[in-house]
Amino acid sequence: MSARPLPDSTPSAQGVDASGVLAFLDAVDAAEAIEPHSLMVLRHGRVVAAGWWAPYTPDRLHLLYSLSKSFTSTAAGFAVAEGLIGLDDPVISYFPEFDADITDPRSRAMLVRHVASMASGHEAETVDRARALDRDDLVRGFLLLPPDRDPGTVFAYNQPATYTLAAILQRVTGQSLTAYLKPRLLDPLGFGDLAWLTDRTGRELGFSGLHGTTDAVARLGQLYLSEGEGDGRRLLPREWIAEATREHIPTAGAMGDTDRQDWDRGYGFQFWRSRHGYRGDGAYGQFCLVLPEHDAVIATTAATHDMQGLLNLVWEHLLPAFHPAPLSGRQDADAALADRLTRLALTPTPGKPAPPERPHGWSGAVFTPYGDVCADQPGLTGVTVTADGDGWTLTLTEGDDRLAARLGSGGWTVTEEPVPVAASGGWSDGDTLAVDLAFLETPHRLRVTCSLPAGTFTARWSTQPLHGGPLRRQRAPRGRAPRR
């Protein structure tokens, strides 16, 4: 189902200086460590700027990673309001089948509010240790791992905590998170389609794996900015919005980094406090920034290891663009921004569209992994390059799967099946072909380089997929969700 359009406006009519947004676009385009995919800016409930860097597009679902947690929190808010769960209920009370196994007093004292706020009492991430204790049920493995300290006294960013909250919600509602949210959030606010990865138990992950549009991220932020009101009515209690977005547990120094300006401001219920406002936050630059002091929401998708750098550019350029009243005489800047937003594009990977020498040596050439194993994607065993009358195709072999990507001439060429991917690149000389494959429903790009003299290839991710698995899983779930 397609999303209903959000109301829009010119920036100046909503007190936004378009030159600040243009400066932000210049800055992210110039930042070598940041690959922007999309930007939406809402002011006073209206879209004042929205753009996607081609080959990314507005209607394309995008893996949100831990921004998924804020959607899980929203589902928890509905469940609390409906009396289905209680924040002060012991977590173990929702899993009576594990009661005899869970003997540690701290595990038994863990409350729903503790897993909602990353305050289970563990001092570090538990996901690998919990899986080692029970590979079939992450909840049981998590509860079997005794907390280091009393629940509620220490912060640790901890995937099984959110997974356990999501498991409680799916148990008490008898539905997946997306099915539960559909009549309460997604349909009333016109979110359009979302898709969530599941694990071997059939549960949606909760802590990650949600695929949604940038528009969906912006709508979630606007719901929280509006203190739970949407569609002309109250959807979530105002009290839940306040509880979910206030600091429940300090995070300063909790993760050991020395430069964490926007990660040391405290944690709510699956929302981070920021230097300005609060946010939903996903790996590699998936952000839902809510700025109550400016009545604004900023949504981004991206591929970057420098998430703090991306936030710094937001604070440097977008924050000063917000003014308390409409701006006059800014029609030229508004028009320049509107034009710029239609022309956003990622720079194509350089290369000649055909090998400058020995083209017949390339057509039908087969390549094996350099060093026998592709370290970044171990299941990838072969690459074939073929020519036809319309150009060249790069085919990747992974087990029984084949992923064929067409090469264009100087731009991005999009192939939808079996995985939505855009290819760009070409030959640097007669011996070397380098192609970037942007997996369009994720933040991930794979650089494939083939050497004709050696008959080998390398394949390296610019950002490593956190869920792993074969290339065919680098997409939003279709029908039955792929397993982790």
C-alpha positions as CSV (number, residue, x, y, z in Angstrom):
1,M,0.0,0.0,0.0
2,S,1.4,3.4,-0.9
3,A,1.7,6.1,1.7
4,R,-0.6,9.1,1.6
5,P,1.3,12.3,0.8
6,L,2.4,14.4,3.7
7,P,1.4,18.1,3.5
8,D,4.2,20.2,2.1
9,S,5.2,23.8,2.0
10,T,8.0,26.1,0.8
11,P,10.8,26.4,3.4
12,S,10.5,30.1,3.9
13,A,6.7,29.9,4.6
14,Q,7.6,27.6,7.6
15,G,10.5,29.8,8.8
16,V,13.2,27.6,7.3
17,D,16.2,29.3,5.5
18,A,16.7,27.2,2.3
19,S,20.3,28.3,2.1
20,G,21.0,26.4,5.3
21,V,19.6,23.2,3.7
22,L,21.6,23.9,0.6
23,A,24.7,24.2,2.7
24,F,23.9,20.9,4.4
25,L,23.6,19.2,0.9
26,D,26.9,20.7,-0.1
27,A,28.6,19.5,3.1
28,V,27.3,15.9,2.9
29,D,28.2,15.7,-0.8
30,A,31.7,16.8,0.1
31,A,32.2,14.5,3.0
32,E,34.2,11.5,1.8
33,A,33.1,9.4,4.8
34,I,29.4,9.9,4.2
35,E,27.3,8.4,1.5
36,P,23.9,10.1,1.7
37,H,20.8,8.2,0.5
38,S,17.9,10.5,1.5
39,L,16.8,13.5,3.5
40,M,13.4,14.8,4.7
41,V,12.9,17.9,6.7
42,L,9.5,18.6,8.3
43,R,8.7,21.9,10.0
44,H,5.4,22.7,11.7
45,G,4.1,19.3,10.3
46,R,4.9,20.1,6.7
47,V,7.6,18.8,4.4
48,V,9.9,21.7,3.5
49,A,12.7,19.6,1.9
50,A,12.8,16.0,0.6
51,G,15.4,14.5,-1.7
52,W,16.9,11.1,-2.6
53,W,20.4,10.6,-4.0
54,A,19.9,8.5,-7.2
55,P,19.8,5.6,-7.6
56,Y,17.9,5.7,-4.3
57,T,14.2,6.7,-4.7
58,P,11.3,7.8,-2.5
59,D,9.2,4.7,-2.7
60,R,12.1,2.3,-2.0
61,L,12.2,0.5,1.3
62,H,15.5,0.9,3.2
63,L,17.0,-1.2,6.0
64,L,16.8,0.9,9.1
65,Y,18.9,-1.2,11.5
66,S,18.5,-0.1,15.1
67,L,16.0,2.7,14.2
68,S,13.7,-0.4,14.2
69,K,13.9,-0.2,18.0
70,S,11.9,3.1,18.0
71,F,9.1,1.3,16.2
72,T,9.2,-1.5,18.7
73,S,9.0,1.1,21.5
74,T,5.9,2.6,19.7
75,A,4.3,-0.9,19.7
76,A,5.0,-1.1,23.4
77,G,3.3,2.3,23.9
78,F,0.1,1.0,22.4
79,A,0.3,-2.3,24.4
80,V,0.8,-0.3,27.7
81,A,-2.2,1.9,26.8
82,E,-4.3,-1.1,26.1
83,G,-3.3,-2.8,29.3
84,L,-1.6,-5.7,27.6
85,I,1.7,-5.2,29.3
86,G,2.9,-3.4,32.4
87,L,6.2,-1.6,32.7
88,D,6.7,-2.9,36.2
89,D,5.9,-6.5,35.4
90,P,8.8,-9.0,35.7
91,V,10.0,-10.1,32.3
92,I,10.0,-13.7,33.4
93,S,6.2,-13.5,34.1
94,Y,5.7,-13.4,30.3
95,F,7.6,-16.6,29.8
96,P,6.3,-19.1,32.3
97,E,7.9,-22.0,30.3
98,F,11.3,-20.7,31.4
99,D,10.4,-20.1,35.0
100,A,12.2,-23.2,36.3
101,D,15.3,-22.5,34.3
102,I,15.8,-18.9,35.4
103,T,17.2,-19.0,38.9
104,D,19.4,-15.9,39.1
105,P,17.7,-13.3,41.4
106,R,18.8,-10.4,39.1
107,S,17.3,-12.1,36.0
108,R,14.1,-12.7,37.9
109,A,14.0,-9.1,39.1
110,M,14.3,-7.7,35.6
111,L,11.3,-5.7,34.7
112,V,9.7,-4.7,31.3
113,R,10.9,-1.1,31.9
114,H,14.5,-2.4,32.2
115,V,14.6,-4.1,28.9
116,A,12.8,-1.1,27.3
117,S,15.5,1.2,28.5
118,M,18.7,-1.0,28.0
119,A,19.1,-1.2,31.7
120,S,18.9,-5.0,32.2
121,G,21.9,-4.9,34.6
122,H,24.3,-6.4,32.0
123,E,27.4,-4.3,31.6
124,A,27.9,-5.1,27.9
125,E,26.2,-6.4,24.8
126,T,24.9,-10.0,25.4
127,V,23.8,-11.2,22.0
128,D,26.7,-13.6,21.3
129,R,26.7,-15.0,24.9
130,A,22.9,-15.3,24.9
131,R,22.9,-17.2,21.6
132,A,25.6,-19.5,22.9
133,L,23.4,-20.4,25.8
134,D,20.3,-21.1,23.6
135,R,20.7,-21.0,19.9
136,D,16.9,-21.7,19.4
137,D,15.4,-19.0,21.6
138,L,17.3,-15.7,22.2
139,V,14.9,-14.8,25.1
140,R,15.8,-17.9,27.1
141,G,19.5,-17.4,26.4
142,F,19.3,-13.8,27.5
143,L,17.5,-14.7,30.7
144,L,19.9,-17.5,31.5
145,L,22.8,-14.9,31.4
146,P,22.9,-13.4,34.9
147,P,23.1,-9.6,34.9
148,D,26.4,-8.1,36.3
149,R,24.5,-5.6,38.4
150,D,21.0,-4.9,39.6
151,P,18.6,-4.2,36.8
152,G,17.9,-0.4,36.4
153,T,21.4,0.6,37.6
154,V,23.6,0.5,34.5
155,F,23.2,1.1,30.7
156,A,24.5,-1.4,28.1
157,Y,23.4,-1.3,24.5
158,N,22.0,-4.8,24.3
159,Q,20.1,-6.3,21.3
160,P,18.5,-9.2,23.3
161,A,16.9,-6.6,25.7
162,T,14.9,-5.1,22.8
163,Y,14.4,-8.6,21.3
164,T,12.8,-9.7,24.6
165,L,10.6,-6.6,24.7
166,A,9.5,-7.4,21.1
167,A,8.9,-11.1,22.0
168,I,6.7,-10.0,24.9
169,L,4.6,-7.8,22.6
170,Q,4.3,-10.5,20.0
171,R,3.2,-13.0,22.7
172,V,0.6,-10.8,24.4
173,T,-0.9,-9.5,21.1
174,G,-0.7,-12.8,19.2
175,Q,0.6,-10.9,16.2
176,S,3.7,-9.8,14.6
177,L,4.8,-6.2,15.4
178,T,3.9,-5.0,11.9
179,A,0.4,-6.6,12.1
180,Y,-0.1,-5.1,15.5
181,L,1.0,-1.7,14.4
182,K,-1.0,-1.7,11.1
183,P,-4.4,-0.6,12.4
184,R,-3.0,1.5,15.3
185,L,-0.2,3.4,13.5
186,L,0.6,2.5,9.9
187,D,-2.9,2.8,8.4
188,P,-4.1,5.8,10.4
189,L,-1.0,7.8,9.5
190,G,-0.6,6.5,6.0
191,F,2.8,4.9,6.4
192,G,2.5,2.6,3.5
193,D,4.3,-0.8,3.6
194,L,6.9,-1.9,6.1
195,A,8.7,-5.2,6.2
196,W,10.5,-6.8,9.2
197,L,13.1,-9.6,9.2
198,T,12.2,-12.6,11.4
199,D,14.4,-15.2,13.1
200,R,14.0,-19.0,13.2
201,T,11.2,-18.7,15.8
202,G,9.2,-16.7,13.4
203,R,9.4,-13.6,15.6
204,E,10.1,-10.2,14.0
205,L,13.5,-9.1,15.4
206,G,12.4,-5.9,17.1
207,F,16.0,-4.7,17.6
208,S,16.8,-4.4,13.9
209,G,15.6,-5.7,10.5
210,L,12.8,-3.2,9.8
211,H,12.7,-1.9,6.2
212,G,10.8,1.3,5.7
213,T,10.8,4.4,3.5
214,T,12.3,7.7,4.6
215,D,8.7,9.0,4.6
216,A,7.8,6.4,7.2
217,V,10.7,7.5,9.4
218,A,9.6,11.1,9.1
219,R,6.0,10.2,10.0
220,L,7.1,8.4,13.1
221,G,9.1,11.4,14.2
222,Q,6.1,13.7,13.5
223,L,3.9,11.5,15.7
224,Y,6.3,11.9,18.6
225,L,6.8,15.6,17.9
226,S,3.0,15.9,18.0
227,E,3.0,14.2,21.4
228,G,1.0,11.2,20.1
229,E,-1.6,13.0,18.0
230,G,-2.1,12.1,14.3
231,D,-4.9,11.8,11.8
232,G,-6.8,14.4,13.7
233,R,-7.0,12.3,16.9
234,R,-4.9,11.0,19.7
235,L,-3.1,7.7,18.9
236,L,-0.6,7.4,21.7
237,P,-1.0,8.8,25.2
238,R,1.0,12.0,25.8
239,E,2.4,10.3,28.9
240,W,4.0,7.6,26.8
241,I,5.7,10.0,24.5
242,A,7.2,11.8,27.5
243,E,8.3,8.5,29.1
244,A,9.7,7.0,25.9
245,T,11.8,10.1,25.1
246,R,13.2,11.2,28.5
247,E,16.4,9.9,30.0
248,H,15.9,6.7,32.0
249,I,19.5,5.6,32.3
250,P,22.7,7.7,31.9
251,T,24.9,6.7,28.9
252,A,27.9,8.9,29.4
253,G,31.1,6.8,29.1
254,A,29.0,3.6,28.9
255,M,30.5,2.4,25.6
256,G,34.0,3.5,26.2
257,D,34.3,6.0,23.4
258,T,35.9,9.4,24.0
259,D,34.0,11.4,21.3
260,R,30.4,10.6,21.8
261,Q,28.6,14.0,21.9
262,D,25.3,12.6,20.8
263,W,25.6,9.2,22.5
264,D,26.3,10.4,26.1
265,R,23.0,12.2,26.7
266,G,21.0,9.4,28.1
267,Y,18.6,6.7,26.9
268,G,14.8,6.5,27.0
269,F,12.6,3.6,25.8
270,Q,14.4,2.7,22.6
271,F,15.2,6.4,21.9
272,W,18.5,8.2,22.4
273,R,18.7,11.7,23.9
274,S,20.7,14.1,21.7
275,R,22.5,17.4,22.1
276,H,19.3,18.7,20.4
277,G,16.1,16.9,21.1
278,Y,16.1,13.1,20.8
279,R,16.3,10.5,18.1
280,G,15.7,7.1,16.7
281,D,19.1,5.8,15.6
282,G,20.2,3.0,13.2
283,A,23.6,1.9,12.1
284,Y,25.4,3.6,9.2
285,G,23.3,6.8,9.4
286,Q,19.6,5.9,9.6
287,F,18.2,8.8,11.8
288,C,14.9,10.1,13.0
289,L,15.7,13.4,14.7
290,V,12.9,15.0,16.7
291,L,13.5,18.6,17.6
292,P,10.7,19.9,19.9
293,E,12.4,23.2,20.5
294,H,12.2,23.9,16.7
295,D,9.0,22.0,16.0
296,A,10.9,20.0,13.4
297,V,11.7,16.5,12.3
298,I,14.7,15.4,10.2
299,A,14.9,12.0,8.7
300,T,18.0,10.6,6.9
301,T,19.1,7.3,5.4
302,A,22.8,6.9,4.6
303,A,25.8,4.6,4.5
304,T,28.5,5.9,6.8
305,H,30.8,4.8,9.6
306,D,31.0,8.4,10.8
307,M,27.5,8.8,12.3
308,Q,28.7,11.5,14.6
309,G,30.0,13.4,11.6
310,L,26.6,13.2,9.9
311,L,24.9,14.6,13.0
312,N,27.5,17.3,13.3
313,L,26.6,18.5,9.8
314,V,22.9,18.5,10.8
315,W,23.7,20.7,13.8
316,E,26.0,22.9,11.9
317,H,23.8,23.6,8.9
318,L,20.2,22.6,9.4
319,L,19.7,23.8,13.0
320,P,20.5,27.5,12.3
321,A,18.1,27.3,9.3
322,F,15.1,27.2,11.6
323,H,13.6,30.6,12.5
324,P,10.7,31.5,14.7
325,A,8.6,33.1,11.9
326,P,8.1,32.9,8.2
327,L,10.8,34.4,6.1
328,S,10.2,37.0,3.4
329,G,12.1,37.6,0.2
330,R,13.5,34.1,0.0
331,Q,11.8,32.9,-3.2
332,D,15.1,32.5,-5.1
333,A,16.6,30.3,-2.3
334,D,13.4,28.2,-2.1
335,A,13.5,27.7,-5.9
336,A,17.2,26.8,-5.9
337,L,16.7,24.2,-3.1
338,A,13.7,22.7,-4.9
339,D,15.8,22.4,-8.1
340,R,18.8,20.9,-6.2
341,L,16.6,18.3,-4.5
342,T,15.5,16.9,-7.9
343,R,19.1,16.5,-9.0
344,L,20.7,14.7,-6.1
345,A,22.8,11.7,-7.2
346,L,25.6,9.5,-6.0
347,T,28.7,9.9,-8.1
348,P,29.0,6.9,-10.5
349,T,32.0,4.7,-10.1
350,P,34.6,5.6,-12.7
351,G,35.5,3.3,-15.5
352,K,35.2,2.8,-19.3
353,P,32.0,1.2,-20.5
354,A,34.0,-1.5,-22.4
355,P,37.5,-2.9,-22.1
356,P,39.9,-0.7,-24.1
357,E,41.9,-3.8,-25.2
358,R,41.1,-7.5,-25.7
359,P,37.3,-7.3,-25.4
360,H,37.0,-10.8,-26.6
361,G,39.2,-11.9,-23.7
362,W,36.6,-10.5,-21.3
363,S,33.4,-11.8,-22.9
364,G,32.6,-15.0,-21.0
365,A,35.5,-14.7,-18.6
366,V,35.1,-16.5,-15.3
367,F,36.8,-15.4,-12.1
368,T,37.4,-17.1,-8.8
369,P,38.1,-15.5,-5.4
370,Y,41.5,-14.0,-4.9
371,G,43.1,-16.2,-2.2
372,D,40.5,-18.9,-2.8
373,V,37.9,-17.4,-0.4
374,C,36.1,-14.0,-0.5
375,A,36.6,-12.8,3.1
376,D,33.8,-10.2,3.1
377,Q,31.3,-12.6,1.5
378,P,32.5,-16.2,2.0
379,G,29.6,-17.8,0.0
380,L,30.6,-15.8,-3.1
381,T,32.5,-18.3,-5.3
382,G,32.5,-16.9,-8.8
383,V,32.0,-13.9,-11.1
384,T,31.3,-14.1,-14.8
385,V,31.5,-11.2,-17.3
386,T,29.5,-11.5,-20.5
387,A,28.8,-9.2,-23.4
388,D,25.8,-8.9,-25.7
389,G,24.7,-6.4,-28.2
390,D,23.5,-3.9,-25.5
391,G,26.5,-4.0,-23.3
392,W,28.0,-6.0,-20.4
393,T,26.6,-8.0,-17.5
394,L,28.4,-9.0,-14.3
395,T,27.0,-12.2,-12.8
396,L,27.8,-13.2,-9.2
397,T,27.6,-16.9,-8.2
398,E,26.8,-17.8,-4.6
399,G,25.8,-21.4,-4.1
400,D,22.8,-22.0,-6.4
401,D,22.0,-18.3,-6.6
402,R,22.9,-16.0,-9.5
403,L,22.9,-12.2,-9.3
404,A,23.2,-10.6,-12.7
405,A,23.8,-6.8,-12.8
406,R,23.8,-4.8,-16.0
407,L,26.6,-2.3,-16.6
408,G,25.6,1.1,-18.1
409,S,27.7,3.8,-19.7
410,G,28.7,6.2,-17.0
411,G,25.8,6.0,-14.6
412,W,23.9,3.6,-12.4
413,T,21.9,0.8,-14.0
414,V,19.2,-0.7,-11.8
415,T,18.2,-4.4,-11.8
416,E,15.2,-5.4,-9.6
417,E,15.4,-9.2,-9.4
418,P,16.5,-11.3,-7.6
419,V,17.7,-8.4,-5.5
420,P,17.2,-4.7,-6.2
421,V,20.7,-3.5,-7.1
422,A,22.3,-0.6,-8.9
423,A,25.6,-1.2,-10.8
424,S,28.1,1.4,-11.7
425,G,31.7,1.1,-12.9
426,G,33.8,-0.1,-15.7
427,W,37.3,-0.8,-16.9
428,S,40.3,1.2,-15.7
429,D,42.5,-0.6,-18.3
430,G,42.4,-3.8,-20.4
431,D,43.2,-5.9,-17.4
432,T,40.9,-4.6,-14.6
433,L,37.2,-4.2,-14.2
434,A,35.8,-2.5,-11.0
435,V,32.0,-2.4,-10.4
436,D,30.1,-1.1,-7.4
437,L,26.9,-2.9,-6.6
438,A,24.5,-0.7,-4.4
439,F,21.9,-3.0,-2.7
440,L,19.1,-0.5,-2.9
441,E,17.0,-1.7,0.1
442,T,20.0,-1.5,2.4
443,P,22.9,0.9,3.3
444,H,25.4,-1.5,1.6
445,R,27.6,-1.3,-1.4
446,L,29.8,-4.1,-2.6
447,R,32.9,-3.3,-4.8
448,V,33.7,-6.2,-7.1
449,T,37.1,-6.0,-8.9
450,C,38.1,-8.5,-11.5
451,S,41.7,-9.1,-12.8
452,L,41.8,-10.7,-16.3
453,P,45.5,-11.8,-16.1
454,A,45.0,-13.5,-12.7
455,G,41.5,-14.8,-13.4
456,T,40.5,-13.7,-9.9
457,F,38.1,-11.3,-8.2
458,T,37.8,-9.5,-4.9
459,A,34.6,-8.3,-3.3
460,R,34.6,-5.8,-0.4
461,W,31.7,-4.1,1.4
462,S,31.9,-0.4,2.1
463,T,29.7,-1.0,5.1
464,Q,29.5,-4.6,6.4
465,P,25.9,-6.0,6.5
466,L,25.2,-6.7,10.2
467,H,22.7,-9.5,9.5
468,G,25.0,-11.4,7.3
469,G,23.8,-14.1,5.0
470,P,23.8,-14.5,1.2
471,L,23.4,-11.7,-1.2
472,R,19.8,-12.6,-1.9
473,R,18.9,-11.5,1.6
474,Q,20.1,-8.0,1.0
475,R,16.6,-6.8,0.4
476,A,13.4,-6.2,2.2
477,P,11.3,-9.3,3.0
478,R,8.8,-10.3,0.4
479,G,5.9,-12.4,1.6
480,R,7.6,-14.8,4.1
481,A,10.5,-12.9,5.7
482,P,14.0,-14.3,5.1
483,R,15.7,-15.9,8.1
484,R,18.7,-14.4,9.8
